[in-house]
Amino acid sequence: MRLQAAIDRVTVERAAEIIEQTHGYADIIEVGTSLIKDFGLAGSVKVLKEKYPDQCILADIKTCDEGEYEFRKTYEAGGDIPTVMGFSSIPTLKACQSVAKEFDKEYMIDLLEVSDEKLEELKKEFPEAIFCVHLPSDNQGVGLEKLVQHMCEKLRGIEKIAVAGGVKLGNIALMERCGIDIVIVGGAISKANDVGEATQAFAKEIRRQKLW
C-alpha cells in the first residue's frame, strides 16, 4: 500500500516545506487542484518536480475534456500521475490513456459521481489505470468506510485502487483488508502541527498492517 500526501490551498513555498517534511515517508505527493489553479502547472508541478526530482508527483488536474492536451502538458511539466474524471466521455478517457502509454506513466481515474453502469465500462476499457474511490470533501469524511467496502466489491479485478476523502489512522486496517493500493491523506498530514510526525505515523501504520 502506497501513501499519498495531498497538498492543496497553500503557497508553492509552503508545499515545498511540506514535501521536505514528508520526504522518505510519502510515496506520492499530490499537487492539489486548487494549487494548480492558483499557480498553473509551470508554477506548481514543474517547480516542485525540479526541486524534488526523485519524488513521485500526482497532479490532480481533474481533466474532463481536452484529455490529450491536458495530460501531455502535465507530463511535460514533470507530473508522474495526472487525474481524469471518470464521468468524462470515453473518447476523452482514451485520449488520456494514449498519452499515458506514450510517456510510459501511470494515470488515475477519479470515480466521483460515476454510475455503476459507467464503472463497468471503465473497468473493461482502462484496467491498467488507478481507480480512485473518492468521497467528496464536502462530506467531511462521513461514510468513507461504507463507500470503500461497497466499491471494493464493484472494483473486483482492478489491480490499482486508491481511496480519498477522510482517510485516517483508524481506517488504514480496512484499506489493507480491501486491497487498496494507495491511501490519499490530505489535511491529517498537511494541516498537522508536525507534518513529519503525522506522515511517519501513517507510514508506520501501513507497514504494521502489512506485517499482519
Secondary structure, 3 states (H helix, E strand, C coil): CEEEEEECCCCHHHHHHHHHHHCCCCCEEEECHHHHHHHHHHHHHHHHHHHCCCCEEEEEEEECCCHHHHHHHHHHCCCCEEEEECCCCHHHHHHHHHHHHHHCCCCEEECCCCCHHHHHHHHHHCCCCEEEEECCHHHCCCCHHHHHHHHHHHCCCCCEEEEECCCCHHHHHHHHHCCCCEEEECHHHHCCCCHHHHHHHHHHHHHHHHHC
